C-alpha cells in the first residue's frame, strides 16, 4: 500500500521523493498518541491520520515543489531525517523519545478484535484492494492524466493550461495522506512504534518497491 501511495508521487507525477517514510511516521504517531492518551479505537483514527500526514506534506512540500530531479530527492531525504530526529528528541514531550510509544491497542472490526497474523492478513488485503480500486479510478481520471502529462513534459503540460504547481502539490498531499493511513495500520499491528522504524532506509525500501 505504501508502494502504491508513493507511486502516485513518483510514478504518475514524476516527483523524486525519497522521504515518504516521514508521512508514514506522522500517521503512525498520530494514531499511537491519540490511542494511548484518549483510548480512541485505532481504526476510527484512520481519516485523522491521513489528514495529519496530508497537512504535514502540504506544509513541507509547498516551498520545495518547484525543485526537480535529484534536488527534490535530496531535500526529501532531509525531511525524513528531520522527522526522525524530532521524534527521538521527544518533540512536545509526546513522542516517547528513542523508546517510542508502547501499549497501542489492537484494531476492532464490528466489536471483533484483530489479533492474530492471519486476521491481520485479511485486514491488510482489504485495505490493499480498496487502494488498488481507488487509485485505478484516479489514474484514469482528469487528475491522473494531468499527472502523467507532468511526468512526460512539464513545459508542454503548462503550455496546455495545466497548473503544474497545483497538481504537483496535490499529488504529494494525496500520496502522503495514504501513507499516513498505512502508518495507522502499522501502529495497530505492532502495538509499539519507535523513530527507528521510519528511517531514510525505510524510504529507500518503499522507493525500491515502486521501481520494481
N, C-alpha and C positions, 0 to 999 in steps of 0.2 A: 504494500500500500504506500509505503514511503517512496519507493521507486516510481510509482505512478504519479505521486504528487510532485516529485522533483522533475519528472518527465514533462510536466506541463510547463515548467520554467525553462529547462534545458532543451528538451526535445522539440517542443512546439514553438516557444518564443525565441530559442537560441541564446538564452542568457546563461553565462558561465557562472553557476552558483556552486561554490564549494563550502557553503556554510549552512546547509539545510538542517543539520543536527541542532542548530540554535533554536529553530522554530519548534522542532520536536521536543526540545528540552523545556521550552516555555509552556507548551501544552501539558507535559508530564508534571511539571512543578505546580502548575495551576491546579490540576486535579489533586495532587498529593496534599498541597497546603489546605485547600478547601475541604477535602475529605477528612483529613486528620484533625482539623480545627473545628469545623462546623458539622462534621458527620453527615455531609450530603452524599447520597449514593453516587458512586463513581460515574455510572453511565448517564446520570442526569446532567453531569458536568460537561458532556461531550460538546454541545454547542458553545458553551462558555470558553472551553479550552481552545476551540477553533477561532473564536472571536479574539481571544487574548493574543494568540500567535499571529493572527492577521493584523491586529493593531500594532504589534511589535514590528512586524515585517514592513508595514506602511511607514512607520517611524524611521526605521534604519535604511530602508531602500530608497525613499524619496530623494535624499541628497546624492545617491550614487547611481541612480538608474540610467544616467546618461553615459556612464562608463561602458566600454566594450571589451570583449575578449578577456585576455589574461588580466587586465587591470581590474575588471569587475571581480574575477575569481580571487585575486589577492585580497581585495577588500572584504569579501565574504569570509575568507579564512580568518581575517582579523575579527570579524563579528562573532564567529563561533568560539574563538578563543577568549574574547572579552566576556561572553556569556558564561563560559566555563569557569573563568577566574572569579567572576562576580558571585557565582554560586558557591565556590569554595570559600570565599570571604564572607559567606553568610549575609548576603545583602538584605538590608532592612531587618535582620535578625529572624528571618522566617524560613530560610532555605536549609538550615541544618548544617551549614559548612561542608567540610570534606566528608563527613559521615553521612550526609544526605538526610532523607526523611524515611522513617520506619512506620509500620503499622497501617499502611493503606489497605482499605477494605476490599474484598473481592466484589466483582460486579454481580448484580442480581437481575434476572430477567423474569418478569411476572412472579416475583417473590421466590424464584428458584436461584440459589447461589451457584455461580460458576466457579468451580474449584479445581477440577482435575485437568490435566493437559488435553485429554480427549474432548472435554467440554469447551475448553478454550479454542481448540482446533476448529470446531464448528462456528463458534462466535466470530473468530477472526475471518474465516472464509465467508461468513455472512456479510461482514463489512467490506471484504475484498470484492465480492460480487456487486454490491451496491456501488463501490468505487468504479469498477470497470464499466458498468452501465451508464453512470452519470458522466464519466469522462469520455465515453464514446459519443454520447449526445453532444457534449461540449466540443469535441473535436470537429464534428460536422455542423456546428452552428456558425453564425456570423462571427462570433468572438473567436472560435477556434481557427477559422480561415484567416482572420486578421493576424493571429499569432504566427501562422505559417508564412504569411506574406512578410512579416517582420524578420523571420528567420532567414528567408531566402534573399531578400533585398530590402533593407530598411529604408534606403533612399527612395526606391521606387514605391514602396508602401506609403511613405509620407507624401510623395507626389500624387498619389491617388486618393488623398484625403484621410488617411488613417492617422489618428493621433497616437504616434508611436510611444511617447512618454506615458500616456494614459494606459495603453494596452500592456506595456512592459510592467508597470506598477501593478496593474490588475492581475497579471499572471503571477507575479511574485507573491502578492497578498493571498490569492486563491490557493496556490501551492502550499504556502505557509500555514494557512488555515487547516488544510487537510492534514499536514504534518502534526499540527497541534492536537488534532483529534486522535491521531495514532499514538501520540505521547500519552494521552489519557488511557488508552487500552494497554499500553506498555506498563504504565504505573500500576494499573489494576492487576495485571498478570504477575508482576514481580513482587508487589506489596512493599517494595523498598526501592528508592532511587537515589543515586549519588551523581555528582558532577562528572565523574569519570565515564559514565555511560553515554555522555554526549560530547565526546571529544572530536577533534578535527578528523581523526581516523574513522569515526562513525560516518561523518560526512563523505569521506572518500569511498567508503563501502557503499553508501547509497548512490553515489555518483557512478560507481562501477556497475551497479545493478542497471542503471539507465543505459550506460554504454553497451553492456552485453545484450 
